[in-house]
Amino acid sequence: MTDVVIIGAGAVGCATAMELSKYKLSVCVIDKESDVCEGTTKANSAIAHAGFDAEPGTLKARLNVRGSEMMEELARKLQFAYIRNEAMVLCFDEDTSGLNVLKERGEKNGVKGLSIISGDEARAIEPNLTDEVQAALLAKTSAIVCPFEMTIAFAENAFANGAEFRLSTEVTGIEKVDNGFKVKTNKGDIEAKAVINAAGVYADKIHSMVSSTPLKITPRKGEYMLMDKETVPTVSRTIFQLPTKMGKGILVTPTVHGNLLAGPTAVDIDDKENTATTSEGLNEVRAKGSLSVKNVPWGKVITSFTGLRAVGESGDFIIEESDAEGFFDAAGIESPGLTSAPAIGEYLAELVSKRIPFEKKADYIDTRQGVIHFAQLTDEQRDELIKKDPAYGRIVCRCCTVTEGEILDAINRPLGATTLDGVKRRTGAGMGRCQAGFCSPTSMVLIAKKLGIKTEDVLKNGVYESEVR
């Protein structure tokens, strides 16, 4: 019998697996997709929030601030991109009471480095802010990350410490049995002493398999526009607008890869798979983004995409043991869920420890060697790398300067990529202005060779009909 089964391999599921892998436990992560971070985690604003938005006393507030505090050290040890770039919340009215509320809320939550500055002071450090900006809340501890690189790092670290990952595996039912649960999947049953439900927009469906207590998760659709890299960035900080009940509004932010990102919209929908963009949504992104920032290079949009946030009815994260003893929900993890993920992992480990006593490992591995990014190396480092492995001297993705060596690493490493999107998330190949038009054929050849399939059978994303790992 497995000690803990985690359903869902997004940021929360993988962070929880990483945390539990510090202990003498058997841990199994199940996800219906062929890779980690295929749901909400892959399509969001990529912000490590400072923690001034959540109401004091909520789990959102507590875990946001704790997650923000953890992020920099995790990024260093696990080698994923993290930049503390600061953030501004803009006010377009002479009445700055909304900013004062956020500042006071953040200070109660324990956020440091918050200040309110005038519109002129804001424009002095961000010249492309519009003239309509009257004041701004400046948050020094806000940062940006690469959400999929972060989640992959969590997953690989958990794997290195003994966690099992069963991908392309869909949960079809859960049955309460003596001493735990039988988790039924399309690839057989798994018995576990405890189950953690981290299934994102499907958390209500998983919850209903074992609990009679109602839980409703509403997908909130958010559309984004991603622009090409600029020699001189339009903004260097993350630019928010004063939030509403539907979220933080349209933001404009740099990414860790050097692009400019604008979005998201916020529309509640019923379809948990509806990630289509719309002309109405993208027009809203352009119009509202332009209220904050002038000179946004809307003509240089290289792609648009939609993410779905998992919204619960309580307004707070739902992280608790259900009425089925040993079954734990991590549901309604909307923003700031990405920032909070490692802290959610800690919190869940604490809850599970009350049901299954466990002790720490003496040999836990707390570091990880990330994928080498050739574009970030010096000429001397590149020469040395090519001498060791000539594959690093063959450029595959011209837009982002990604080499064959990087793609082979992404495919061959633990929990390696099996799809084009998997390669893209690990290396950046396909993220440039041609959007994989040039590099896809070579990536497909390399994936096919590794998986032992025909090149034409390689998927952009999704699940292969037969097992390929």
N, C-alpha and C positions, 0 to 999 in steps of 0.2 A: 504493500500500500504506500502510495506517495504521501508525503506529509502535507504539501500545499499545492493545489492546482490554481493557476492564475489564468483567467479567461480574458484574453485581449493583450496584444503585443504592441500597444501604443506607448506613449511616454510614461503613463502611470503604471501600466502592466510591467514594462521593462525596468522602470525605476524600482518597483516593488520587488521584482525578481532579484535585482542587484542587491537590494538591502537584505532580503532574506537569505541570499547566498553567503552572507557573512557568518551565518550560523550553521550548526550541525543539523541541517534539514535537507530533505529531498524536495526539490521544487520543479514543477513542470508548467511551462507557459504554452497555452493553446491559442492559435489564431486561425481563422478561416482563410486568410490571405496567404500568399506565398512568401511574404516578407514581413518584417516588422514595420511599424509606423505607416501602414497603408490607409488609415482612417483619418480622423481629425488631426492627428499629429503631423501629417504630411502637408497640410494646407491651412496655415494660420499666419499670424503676424510676426512670429519668431521673436517676440519680445520677452525678455526677462524683467517682468514688472517690478518696480520698487516696492509697491504695497500700499499706496495711499488711497486706492479706490474702494477697497472692501470695507464694509461696516466693522468697526471694532467689536471684538468678541466673537466674530464668526470664524468658522474653520478657514474660509477663504483668506481672511486677514492673517490669521496665525500661520497658516501654511505657506502663504505667499511670501511673507517676510522671511520665514525660515528657509524656504527654497531659494530665495534671492541671496541669502547669506551663504548658502552651500555652493552656489553655482560656479563661482570663480575657481575654487579649489578643485571641484570635480572636473571642470574644463581643463585645468592644468594636468591633473593626474590621468585623465582618460583621453586627452588630446582631441577635444572637439572645439570648434570655433566659438569664441565668446569675446565680445567687445563691450566694455562699459562706456557707452557713448552719451549717457544722460538723456533726459526726456523733458519736454515742455508740454504743459496743458494750456491751451490758448483760450483767452476770454476776449470776445469781440464787443463787450459792453463796458461802460464806465463802472457799472456795478460789479465789483470783484468778489462779492460774497460767496459765489460758487467756488472760487479758488481758495478762499479762506476755509470753507468747509472741508475741502480736500486736504489742505495742509494740516488742519487740526486732526482730521481723521487719520492721516498718515502718521503724525506724531504720536497719537494714541496707540497706533499699531506698532510703534517702535522703529519707524523709518527715519533714517538720518539724512541730513543734507537737503532738506526742503526749504525753498524760499520763494517769495513772490516778487517778481520784477516787473518793471513797466514795459510797455510796448516798445519804447525806444531802446531800453536795455536788452530786450529780447532780440530786436533787429540788429543790434550791435554785434551779437554773437551768431545770429542766424540771419544774414542779410536778405535772404529770399522770403522771409515772412512778409505777409501782406500788410499794407498800411492800416487795414481795419483792426489789426491786433492791438488791443488796449492794455493788456497785461498778460502775464503767464506765470504758472507755477513751474519752477525749475526743480527737477528731481535728479540729484547727482548720482544715485545708485542704480538708476535704470540702465539696462543693457540690452544687447541683441545677441542672439545665438543662431546656430543652424539647427532647427528642430529635429530633422531626420538624422543628422550626424550625431547629435546628442543622444537620441534614442537608440541608434545603432551602437553607440559606445556603451550605454547602459546594458544593452542586450549582450554584447560581446563580453563585457566584464562579468555579467551573471553566468554566461556560458563557461567562461574560463574558471569560474568557481563552482562548477558542477551543476548548474541549472540546465534542465532539458527543455528544448523548444520543439514543439510539434506544430509546424506551420502547414498550410493547406489542409487544415483539420477543423471541421465545423462541429460545434457542439449542437447536438440534436435533442438532448434531454438531460436532466439531472434527477437522480433518485436518492432519497435518504436511505442509508443502510446502517447496520450496526457499526459504531465507531467512526462514522463519516458519511461519505457520499460516493455514489457511482456516477461519474460523468460520462455520458454516452456521446460518442462522436461518430462521424461517418467513416472513421478508421479504427473503430474498436472502443472498448470501455476503459476508463481509468478510475481506480478507486483512490480516494484521498481523504485524509483526516479533516482537511479544511479546504474551502474553495473561496477564492477572491474574484469578484465580478468586476472587471475593469473593461467592459465591452463597449464603452463609448455610447453611441446613439442606440446601440442594441442592449444596453444595460437593463432596460425594463423587461425586455424579452427573456433574458437570462434569469433575472430576478423572479419572474413569474413561474419559472420552472420548479422552484422550491418553496416560494413564500406566498401566503395568502394576503399579505399586506400590499395594498396598491402602490405602484411606483410608475410614474409617467415621465418619459424623457421625450422632449420635443426637439427635433433637429432645427437649429437656427442657421439659415443659409447666409454665408458671407462671401461676396464677390471681391476679387482683387485684380489689380493691374500691376504688372512687373515691367520695369523699363530697363533698357540697355545701360551698361556701365558708362559713366561719364568721367572724363579726366578730372574735372572739378565737380565735386558732389553738390547737388542742389541744396541738401541739408545734411548736417553731420549728426544731428540729434533726432530722436524720435519725436514727432510732432503730433500731439493729440489735440482734440477739441473737448470742451467740457462735456462729460458723459451724460447720457439720458438713461431711462429705464431699459432701453434696448441695447445698452452697451456703451462703449467708449467712442462711438462715432467713427468717422473716416479719419484714419491716421495717414501720415506720410513719413516714411522712415527709410534710412539706408539699410541694406542687408549686410551681413558679414562677408558676402561675396562681392560687394561693391556696386550692386544695383540699387535702384530706387523702387520702393514698394508703396502702393496706395490702396487703401481699403480698410476694413471690409464693410459691406452693407450688412443689414441685419433684418432678415425676414423669416419668421417662423413658418415651417412647412410640415407636411405630413410624411412625405416620401423620404425615407432614410438613405436613399441612394441617389437623390437628385443633386448632382454636382455640376449641372449645366450653367454656363454663364448666360446672361441676358443683356440685350441692348439697354433696357431700362436700368438694370443694376450697374452696368459699367458707366452709363451716363451720370448716374448718381455719384459714383466714385470720382469722376472727373469734376463735376460741379462742386461737390463739397470739399474735395481735396484742394481745389483752387481758392477756396475761401481762406485756407490757412497759408498756402505757399504759392508764390508767384513763380513764373518761369519753370513750372513743372514740365518736363519734356514729354508731353502726352503723345507727340508724334514718334517717339522712340519706344513705344510699348512693344515688347517682344513676345509676351504671352499674357493671357488672363486665365484665372482659375477660380474655383469655388471651394470653400471649406464648409463643413457642417459642424457646428458646436452642439454639444449634448447638454441641453438645458433642463434642469429639474424644476419642480414647482415651488420649492422652499426658498429659492433665491440664494441658497448656500450649497456647498459641496455636501453630498450624502455619503458619508464614510462611517459605516457602523456595521455591527453584527446584526443580521436579520433575525426574524422570529424562528428561523431554522438554525439551531445552534451550530456554529462552525462555518456558516456561510456569511461572507462579508461583502458588502456592497461598496464600491468606489464609483459612485454614479453622479450624474449632473456635474461632471468636471469640465465646466466651461472656463473661460478666461477668469483668473490667471492660472489655469490648470497646468500649462507648460512649465511655468516658473515653479509651481508648487510641487511638481511631480516627485522630485527626490524627497521632499518633506512628507508627501503623502505616503511614500514608501516606508519612511520611518514610523509614521503614525499607524499604518496598517500592521507593521511588524510588532508594534506594541500591543495592538488589539489581538493579534494572533497568538502572542506569547501568553495571554491569559487563558487561551484554550489549549495550546500545545506548548508546554514549557520547553525551552531550548537554550543552548549555550553557544557562545561565540567560537568560531574556528581559530586555531592558532596560526593557520597557514593561509589566511585570506589574502588574495591578491588585489591590491587597491589601485593598480596602474594598468594602462593599456597602451600599446603601440598603435597609433592611428594610421590611416592611409596616408602615404607620402603624397604631398601636393607639389608636383614638379614646378608649377608656375610660381610658387612662393619661395623657391630655393635660389641661392646665389649662383652665379656662373661656376664658381669653384665647386659648390655642392653638386651641381648638375653633372659636371665633368666626372666627379668621383663616383656618382651613382651610375652613370652610363658605363663606366669602366667595370663596375661590379655586375651590371645587368644591362646589356645593350637594348633591351625592350624599352627602357626609359628614354632612349634616344629616338624613338619613333612616335611622332605626334599623331594622335588619332583625332582629337577634338581641337580644331584650329581656333575656334572662338574662345575657348577657356584654357588652351594649352594643356590638355590632358594627354598623357602618354599611354602607350600600350602596357607599360609596366604597371601603371596605376590601375588600369582596368583588370589586368590579370590578378593583381593583389585583391581588388574588390571581389572578384569571382572566387578566388581560392581561399580567402581568409575564413575564420569561423563564421557560420551563418551567412555565407557569401551570397552575392547577388545572383539571381537566376533569371532576371528580366532586365530589359533596357532601363526601366525606371529604377530598378535596384542599383544598377551601375551608376546612373545619374546621381542618385542620392548619396552614394559613397564617394564619387570622384568629381562630380560636376560636369562630366561629359554629357552634352546635350542641353546644358543650361544657357548657352550663349544665344546670340542673335539669330542664328540659323535654326535653333531649336531642334538639334539632332539631325538635321538634313544631311550633313556631311559625315558625321561619325557613326551613325547607326549601323551601316553595313559591316564595318570592322568589328564593332562591339557584338553584333549578332554572330559573326563567325567565331569569336572568342568564347561567347556563352555556349554556342552549340557544341563546340569541341569539348568544353568542360562537362556539359550535361549529356553528351552522347546522343544528340538529336539533330535533325536537319535544320539548316539555317532558317528556312522558311517557317519552321515551327516555333522559333523563339518568340516569346510574348513581350509586348511593351509593358504590360502589367497583368495581374490576374493569376489564376491557378491553372497549372498544367493538368491535362486529363489523366496522365499517369505520373507516378512519383518520379522526380528527376534528381532529387538530392542524393 
